Amino acid sequence: MSDEPDLESLRLLVQVAELGSVGKAARAVGIAQPSATKRLAALERRARLPLLVRGPQGSVLTDDGKLVVAWAVNLLAAADEFRTSVSALRTDRAATLRIAASMTIAEALLPRWLSDLRGQEPSVHVGLTVTNSAEVARLVLKGTDTDVGFVEGPGVLDGLASRVVGTDELIVVVTPAHPWARRRRPLTAPELAATPLVVREAGSGTRETLDRVLARHDPVTPQLALGSNAAVKGAAVAGIAPAVLSRHAVAAELTAGTLVPVGVADLRLERRLRAVWPKGRRLTGPAAALLQVI
């Protein structure tokens, strides 16, 4: 695209991918349908690509449109993270609740939790650090800059008290062009272990879960190990290799059709999501209130 991307038009396009029509997408973002149609037409002109095929049954993304949506999801997530981070910087000194959270939890779940918290305690100021689960545990154990942490890892966390706040599932995803997308039978664990995958970096809860379940199948070295969900998704969409990520992390790509899930017959890829804090310390104030609304 020429010039800088129009984030609100990209957000509208993502809504079309998720909801299947321009009218529904317009209502979702709070604008009139004629305005939405003009925005999407302008987006296509700037991209110099057809992004949508419009018909009586709704709007369907072109192949180029699916790629643009996949990239837009990553860009919008980065923009939202930027806004959150800038807000956290502004309120850091006045923060009354300091949180460290793994990437998947920060992206998919924490915004709703914080919205519910502010409904009960509108004056609370939040400082947020987003990192992998191992670093979250380290920050919480340090005890000076973090009141409560949220992690995805399956292991026992020495020195930390914890409470389960949700569950998650890891899934294998590939592009629609990948041979696995046309399989009639699920993968086996040995097949998955024998395939170089795109995975998260060591220290992430996603990686720790995957390594544990594949350990007895002698897994090969990953094709790529990357430091964010967005990077792993981008590599998978580009067709570099199959990827393993949280279902939460790839929800938009599954809806858009840029990635498809592949079943695995004999592996349990479920995991628990936990709130953590130093053992022996009782949560009080906004940290305790946050756990009550989850």
Phi, psi and omega per residue, in radians:
M1 nan 2.604 3.075
S2 -1.414 2.708 3.124
D3 0.999 -2.791 -3.117
E4 -1.485 2.586 -3.138
P5 -1.176 2.492 3.073
D6 -1.493 1.776 -3.021
L7 -1.091 -0.678 -3.098
E8 -1.209 -0.602 3.073
S9 -1.217 -0.657 3.068
L10 -1.132 -0.690 3.098
R11 -1.084 -0.666 3.095
L12 -1.121 -0.751 3.137
L13 -1.088 -0.707 3.094
V14 -1.076 -0.699 3.107
Q15 -1.124 -0.655 3.074
V16 -1.073 -0.750 3.119
A17 -1.069 -0.687 -3.079
E18 -1.357 -0.642 -2.988
L19 -1.783 -0.321 3.024
G20 1.537 0.023 3.088
S21 -2.695 2.671 3.125
V22 -1.193 -0.660 -3.128
G23 -1.081 -0.819 3.132
K24 -1.128 -0.698 3.128
A25 -1.118 -0.712 3.123
A26 -1.054 -0.779 3.127
R27 -1.116 -0.639 -3.109
A28 -1.128 -0.609 -3.126
V29 -1.707 -0.024 3.017
G30 1.438 0.586 3.076
I31 -2.256 2.894 3.122
A32 -1.300 2.639 -3.112
Q33 -1.053 -0.713 3.099
P34 -1.040 -0.673 3.104
S35 -1.137 -0.704 3.125
A36 -1.107 -0.741 3.135
T37 -1.068 -0.741 3.131
K38 -1.132 -0.726 3.136
R39 -1.080 -0.759 -3.108
L40 -1.191 -0.662 3.096
A41 -1.121 -0.706 3.096
A42 -1.130 -0.657 3.112
L43 -1.100 -0.746 3.114
E44 -1.137 -0.671 3.118
R45 -1.120 -0.750 -3.129
R46 -1.173 -0.644 3.136
A47 -1.336 -0.382 -3.036
R48 0.986 0.692 3.134
L49 -2.520 2.498 2.976
P50 -1.332 2.176 -3.076
L51 -1.857 -0.425 -3.081
L52 -2.328 2.544 2.919
V53 -1.937 2.036 -3.059
R54 -1.716 2.342 -3.134
G55 -2.556 3.102 -3.102
P56 -1.122 -0.417 -3.140
Q57 -1.597 0.007 -3.127
G58 2.289 -2.863 -3.107
S59 -2.022 2.332 -3.116
V60 -2.086 2.395 3.113
L61 -1.235 2.443 2.924
T62 -1.279 2.999 3.093
D63 -1.045 -0.737 3.082
D64 -1.113 -0.674 3.125
G65 -1.095 -0.661 3.109
K66 -1.100 -0.713 3.108
L67 -1.152 -0.748 3.138
V68 -1.079 -0.708 3.112
V69 -1.100 -0.753 3.121
A70 -1.044 -0.763 3.105
W71 -1.197 -0.665 -3.124
A72 -1.101 -0.683 3.124
V73 -1.018 -0.786 3.120
N74 -1.126 -0.752 -3.129
L75 -1.128 -0.756 -3.138
L76 -1.162 -0.666 3.082
A77 -1.100 -0.716 3.117
A78 -1.149 -0.684 3.122
A79 -1.138 -0.731 3.118
D80 -1.142 -0.700 3.104
E81 -1.121 -0.656 3.095
F82 -1.065 -0.811 3.138
R83 -1.090 -0.746 3.125
T84 -1.094 -0.741 -3.104
S85 -1.163 -0.744 3.116
V86 -1.103 -0.735 3.094
S87 -1.072 -0.712 3.119
A88 -1.122 -0.658 3.096
L89 -1.109 -0.728 -3.125
R90 -1.116 -0.596 -3.039
T91 -1.803 0.105 -3.017
D92 -0.985 -0.811 -3.088
R93 -1.191 -0.501 -3.116
A94 -1.707 0.085 -3.051
A95 -1.070 2.285 3.063
T96 -1.842 -0.098 3.061
L97 -2.471 2.007 -3.101
R98 -1.893 2.067 -3.026
I99 -2.053 2.447 2.907
A100 -2.075 2.299 -3.056
A101 -2.439 2.534 3.024
S102 -1.140 2.812 -3.011
M103 -1.102 -0.789 -3.100
T104 -1.092 -0.771 3.134
I105 -1.154 -0.737 -3.127
A106 -1.106 -0.663 -3.091
E107 -1.361 -0.751 -2.921
A108 -1.733 -0.506 -2.953
L109 -2.115 -0.675 -3.021
L110 -1.068 -0.667 3.127
P111 -0.977 -0.746 3.131
R112 -1.179 -0.720 3.122
W113 -1.055 -0.772 -3.121
L114 -1.185 -0.604 3.081
S115 -1.099 -0.751 3.101
D116 -1.123 -0.682 3.127
L117 -1.109 -0.775 -3.113
R118 -1.164 -0.463 3.050
G119 -1.099 -0.528 3.135
Q120 -1.659 -0.604 -3.106
E121 -2.295 1.354 -3.030
P122 -1.113 -0.308 -3.095
S123 -1.565 -0.039 -3.080
V124 -1.221 2.406 3.061
H125 -1.927 2.307 -3.033
V126 -1.971 2.294 2.935
G127 -1.883 2.237 -3.001
L128 -2.168 2.293 2.984
T129 -2.009 2.184 3.137
V130 -1.904 2.126 -3.101
T131 -2.748 -2.994 3.132
N132 -1.468 2.973 -2.994
S133 -1.094 -0.668 -3.133
A134 -1.093 -0.715 -3.141
E135 -1.259 -0.605 3.050
V136 -1.016 -0.822 3.140
A137 -1.048 -0.710 -3.139
R138 -1.125 -0.749 -3.131
L139 -1.125 -0.711 -3.135
V140 -1.169 -0.736 3.126
L141 -1.112 -0.609 3.109
K142 -1.043 -0.704 2.943
G143 1.372 0.013 -3.067
T144 -1.776 -0.433 -3.036
D145 -2.147 0.032 -3.062
T146 -2.399 2.237 3.116
D147 -1.507 -0.675 -3.116
V148 -2.657 2.559 3.131
G149 -2.151 2.847 3.096
F150 -2.318 2.188 -3.025
V151 -2.279 2.804 -3.137
E152 -1.943 -0.254 -2.996
G153 -1.116 2.585 -3.103
P154 -1.489 -0.212 -2.989
G155 -1.340 2.840 3.036
V156 -1.236 2.328 -3.058
L157 -1.792 1.719 -3.097
D158 -1.059 2.323 3.078
G159 1.438 0.041 -3.096
L160 -2.112 2.410 2.903
A161 -1.492 2.693 -3.091
S162 -2.599 2.804 3.031
R163 -2.496 2.327 3.111
V164 -1.214 2.249 -3.122
V165 -2.057 0.011 3.133
G166 2.974 3.069 3.072
T167 -2.208 2.823 -3.094
D168 -2.593 2.858 3.112
E169 -2.353 2.285 2.990
L170 -1.486 2.479 3.102
I171 -2.322 2.680 3.035
V172 -1.540 2.275 3.137
V173 -2.257 2.558 3.108
V174 -2.453 2.923 3.013
T175 -1.265 2.731 3.116
P176 -1.033 -0.390 -3.133
A177 -1.453 -0.179 -3.092
H178 -1.264 2.493 3.130
P179 -0.966 -0.553 3.141
W180 -1.138 -0.424 -3.123
A181 -1.178 -0.330 -3.112
R182 -1.846 0.129 3.131
R183 -1.155 2.450 3.060
R184 -1.626 -0.361 3.129
R185 -1.976 2.609 3.097
P186 -1.117 2.751 2.987
L187 -1.142 2.742 2.940
T188 -1.722 2.808 3.113
A189 -1.041 -0.762 3.099
P190 -1.065 -0.643 3.095
E191 -1.098 -0.766 3.132
L192 -1.133 -0.748 -3.118
A193 -1.131 -0.504 -3.099
A194 -1.478 -0.008 -3.074
T195 -1.843 2.212 3.014
P196 -1.144 2.104 -3.029
L197 -1.916 2.853 2.901
V198 -1.646 2.134 -3.027
V199 -2.348 2.970 3.025
R200 -1.313 2.924 -3.092
E201 -1.284 2.771 3.031
A202 -1.021 2.395 -3.095
G203 1.830 -0.332 3.091
S204 -1.418 2.625 3.103
G205 -1.120 -0.624 3.109
T206 -1.057 -0.820 -3.130
R207 -1.150 -0.740 -3.115
E208 -1.079 -0.730 3.110
T209 -1.085 -0.821 -3.132
L210 -1.090 -0.799 -3.126
D211 -1.052 -0.677 -3.117
R212 -1.157 -0.774 -3.069
V213 -1.305 -0.418 3.135
L214 -1.657 -0.112 -2.988
A215 -0.957 -0.730 -3.070
R216 -1.401 0.008 3.127
H217 -1.880 0.222 3.075
D218 0.929 1.116 -3.061
P219 -1.173 2.587 3.080
V220 -1.374 2.934 3.108
T221 -1.139 2.380 3.123
P222 -1.035 2.630 3.027
Q223 -1.128 -0.775 3.098
L224 -2.561 2.511 2.987
A225 -2.124 2.036 -2.970
L226 -2.138 2.719 -2.931
G227 -1.592 0.172 3.103
S228 -2.695 2.734 3.055
N229 -1.068 -0.695 -3.113
A230 -1.070 -0.715 -3.138
A231 -1.168 -0.716 3.117
V232 -1.115 -0.774 3.121
K233 -1.078 -0.755 3.136
G234 -1.044 -0.721 3.120
A235 -1.153 -0.685 3.133
A236 -1.173 -0.761 3.123
V237 -1.091 -0.597 3.121
A238 -1.300 -0.119 3.087
G239 1.451 0.303 -3.110
I240 -1.142 -0.761 3.129
A241 -3.009 2.861 2.991
P242 -1.063 2.671 -3.129
A243 -2.212 2.751 3.044
V244 -2.161 2.106 -3.094
L245 -2.553 2.935 3.023
S246 -1.098 2.479 3.055
R247 -1.037 -0.617 3.078
H248 -1.004 -0.717 -3.005
A249 -1.231 -0.458 -3.059
V250 -1.955 0.276 -3.083
A251 -0.998 -0.772 -3.101
A252 -1.173 -0.695 3.137
E253 -1.169 -0.643 3.088
L254 -1.137 -0.718 3.114
T255 -1.138 -0.736 -3.123
A256 -1.292 -0.320 -3.130
G257 1.468 0.165 3.110
T258 -1.391 -0.351 2.998
L259 -2.316 2.605 3.098
V260 -2.235 2.555 -3.125
P261 -1.410 2.627 3.093
V262 -2.168 2.169 -3.124
G263 -1.264 2.603 3.047
V264 -2.173 2.163 -2.899
A265 -1.241 -0.708 -2.885
D266 -2.210 0.593 3.069
L267 -2.220 2.407 3.022
R268 -1.720 1.874 -3.080
L269 -1.848 0.394 3.073
E270 -1.445 2.705 3.099
R271 -2.657 2.802 3.108
R272 -1.756 2.495 3.070
L273 -1.767 2.360 -3.007
R274 -2.228 2.532 2.842
A275 -1.552 2.431 -3.118
V276 -2.313 2.601 3.071
W277 -2.705 2.860 -3.078
P278 -1.037 2.340 3.131
K279 -1.092 2.427 -3.139
G280 1.565 -0.158 3.119
R281 -1.849 2.319 3.138
R282 -1.601 2.270 3.089
L283 -1.196 2.375 3.130
T284 -2.378 3.012 3.028
G285 1.025 -2.488 -3.079
P286 -1.045 -0.568 3.120
A287 -1.107 -0.777 3.088
A288 -1.149 -0.680 3.130
A289 -1.124 -0.649 3.116
L290 -1.076 -0.800 -3.134
L291 -1.134 -0.470 3.123
Q292 -1.246 -0.483 -3.095
V293 -1.595 -0.168 -3.124
I294 -1.351 nan nan
